[in-house]
Amino acid sequence: MPFADLTKAIADAHAALAASPRAELVRGARIAVWAALGPYELAYDANGEPAGALRTIGLRRRHALAELCVQRVLPIWERVIGTRDPHEMPEVASQYLSGRISRDAARERANQFSACLDHAYTLSESEYHASYAGYAARNLVSIVLADEDMDDPEMSDAEFEYEQWDCALTACAAEAGDLPWGEYWDAARGRAFWTWYLDEAVPGAWQSVAEV
């Protein structure tokens, strides 16, 4: 996948962001960026059923991009909720990618962490945005297991269930105070996050994983 394709995807995403009154980076623009990072390939079991994502350079770059998002917003969780629980998820994702733990073990640990997110519903309205940092951390494990969901690029994020929201979207919600369609969404902070994402995080993810 040539770097020129990624450059174009970033430019198109900037145009989409500039055109959005609420400073949303729409799902289709994000998918185009993810696809430009490299190949997306699934493995299949003996019955022809999907058995996870192959560890392509594309997957590794998308993981690197998602991890940058998570590391950016974990301090929000710590400041509001006061624990370091989500820090386990980047380690689980790295352990799986390097072959140190199995797919089943990674999924189990992610599910255990998901259970601890249940108490987020006790947060006040002004604090709830911090829970999205936890969802972003959990989604990091989902990426290494199954890669980003690049289906249905024309659908809006609001049409999906919360379990299907991607790492970048939930990280942005943590920083901007809410999801883009939410009451507490801060468009200025949302735009700042997406600008950082396109100008720094995406190129950084590309450069962090070398061609083999």
C-alpha positions in Angstrom: 0.0 0.0 0.0 1.8 3.2 -1.1 2.2 6.2 1.2 0.6 8.3 -1.5 -2.7 6.5 -0.9 -2.5 7.3 2.8 -1.7 11.0 2.0 -4.8 11.2 -0.1 -6.9 9.5 2.6 -5.7 12.0 5.2 -6.4 14.9 2.8 -9.9 13.7 2.1 -10.5 13.2 5.9 -9.4 16.7 6.6 -11.9 17.9 4.0 -14.6 15.9 5.6 -13.7 17.3 9.0 -13.7 20.9 7.7 -17.1 20.3 6.2 -18.7 19.1 9.4 -20.4 21.7 11.5 -20.0 19.6 14.6 -16.4 18.7 13.9 -17.1 15.0 13.3 -14.7 12.8 11.4 -17.2 10.6 9.8 -16.9 6.8 9.8 -16.3 6.6 6.0 -13.3 8.9 6.2 -11.8 7.0 9.1 -12.3 3.7 7.2 -10.5 5.1 4.2 -7.5 6.0 6.4 -7.5 2.6 8.0 -7.6 0.9 4.7 -4.6 3.0 3.4 -2.5 1.8 6.3 -2.2 -1.7 4.7 -3.9 -5.0 4.0 -6.9 -6.4 5.9 -7.0 -10.1 5.9 -9.0 -12.6 8.0 -8.1 -16.2 8.9 -10.7 -19.0 8.6 -11.1 -22.2 10.5 -11.7 -25.7 9.0 -15.4 -24.9 8.7 -14.8 -21.8 6.8 -15.7 -19.5 9.7 -13.7 -16.4 10.5 -11.0 -17.1 13.0 -9.5 -13.7 13.6 -7.3 -11.2 11.7 -4.0 -12.1 10.2 -1.1 -10.1 11.6 -0.5 -8.1 8.4 1.5 -4.8 8.4 -1.9 -3.2 8.0 -3.2 -4.7 11.2 0.0 -3.7 13.1 -0.3 -0.1 11.9 -4.0 0.1 12.8 -3.1 -1.3 16.2 -0.3 1.3 16.6 -2.8 4.1 15.6 -5.4 2.9 18.1 -2.8 2.6 20.9 -1.7 6.2 20.3 -5.4 7.2 20.8 -5.7 5.1 24.0 -2.5 6.5 25.5 -3.7 10.0 24.8 -6.9 9.6 26.8 -6.0 7.2 29.6 -5.1 10.2 31.9 -8.7 11.3 31.6 -9.8 7.9 33.1 -7.2 8.2 35.8 -8.1 11.8 36.7 -11.9 11.2 36.9 -12.2 7.5 38.0 -8.9 7.2 39.8 -7.7 3.8 38.8 -5.2 2.4 36.3 -7.4 -0.6 35.2 -7.4 0.2 31.4 -3.6 0.1 31.3 -3.8 -3.7 31.1 -5.5 -3.6 27.7 -2.5 -2.2 25.7 -0.4 -4.9 27.3 -2.9 -7.6 26.4 -3.0 -6.4 22.8 0.8 -6.4 22.6 1.1 -9.8 24.2 -1.3 -11.2 21.6 0.4 -9.6 18.6 3.8 -11.0 19.7 2.4 -14.5 20.3 2.9 -14.5 24.1 -0.8 -15.2 24.8 -3.5 -17.0 22.9 -6.5 -15.5 21.2 -8.8 -17.0 23.8 -6.7 -15.6 26.6 -6.7 -12.1 25.1 -10.5 -12.2 24.6 -11.1 -13.4 28.2 -9.0 -10.6 29.7 -10.8 -8.1 27.5 -14.1 -9.4 28.6 -13.1 -9.2 32.3 -12.1 -5.6 31.8 -15.4 -4.9 30.0 -17.2 -6.1 33.2 -15.5 -3.5 35.2 -16.8 -0.8 32.8 -20.3 -1.5 34.1 -19.7 0.8 37.1 -19.3 3.7 34.7 -23.0 4.1 34.7 -22.7 5.4 38.3 -20.7 8.4 37.1 -22.3 11.8 36.9 -23.2 13.3 33.6 -20.2 15.6 33.8 -17.9 12.7 34.5 -19.3 10.1 32.1 -17.0 11.0 29.3 -14.1 9.4 31.2 -15.7 6.0 30.6 -15.0 6.3 26.9 -11.3 6.1 27.6 -12.0 2.7 29.1 -14.0 1.6 26.0 -11.2 2.8 23.8 -8.7 0.7 25.8 -11.0 -2.4 25.5 -11.4 -1.8 21.7 -7.6 -2.0 21.3 -7.8 -5.7 22.0 -10.7 -6.1 19.6 -8.5 -4.6 16.9 -5.7 -7.1 17.2 -8.2 -10.0 17.4 -10.4 -9.0 14.5 -9.0 -5.8 13.0 -11.1 -2.7 12.4 -14.6 -3.1 11.1 -14.5 -1.6 7.6 -17.9 -2.7 6.5 -20.7 -0.2 5.8 -18.7 3.0 5.4 -21.8 5.0 4.5 -23.4 4.3 7.9 -23.1 6.9 10.6 -21.6 6.1 14.0 -24.9 6.8 15.7 -26.4 3.8 13.8 -24.2 1.3 15.6 -24.5 -0.2 19.1 -21.9 1.0 21.6 -20.0 -2.3 21.5 -19.3 -1.5 17.8 -17.8 1.9 18.2 -14.2 2.0 17.3 -11.2 3.0 19.4 -10.7 6.4 17.7 -14.3 7.4 18.1 -14.4 6.5 21.8 -11.1 8.1 22.5 -12.3 11.3 20.9 -15.5 11.2 23.0 -13.4 10.9 26.1 -11.4 14.1 25.2 -14.4 16.0 23.7 -16.7 15.3 26.6 -19.3 13.2 24.7 -20.0 11.5 21.5 -20.5 13.9 18.5 -24.2 13.7 18.7 -24.3 14.0 22.5 -25.4 17.0 24.6 -21.9 17.5 26.1 -19.9 17.2 22.9 -17.3 20.0 22.7 -16.7 20.7 19.0 -13.5 22.6 19.5 -12.0 19.8 21.5 -13.3 17.2 19.0 -11.7 19.1 16.1 -8.5 19.3 18.0 -8.5 15.5 18.6 -9.2 14.7 15.0 -6.6 17.2 13.8 -4.0 15.5 16.0 -5.2 12.1 14.8 -4.7 13.0 11.1 -1.6 15.1 11.3 0.4 13.2 14.0 -1.1 9.8 15.0 -1.8 8.4 11.5 1.6 9.2 10.0 3.2 8.1 13.3 1.5 4.7 13.1 2.6 4.3 9.5 6.2 5.0 10.4 6.2 2.9 13.5 5.8 -0.4 11.6 8.4 -1.0 8.9 7.9 -2.9 5.7 9.3 -6.4 5.9 
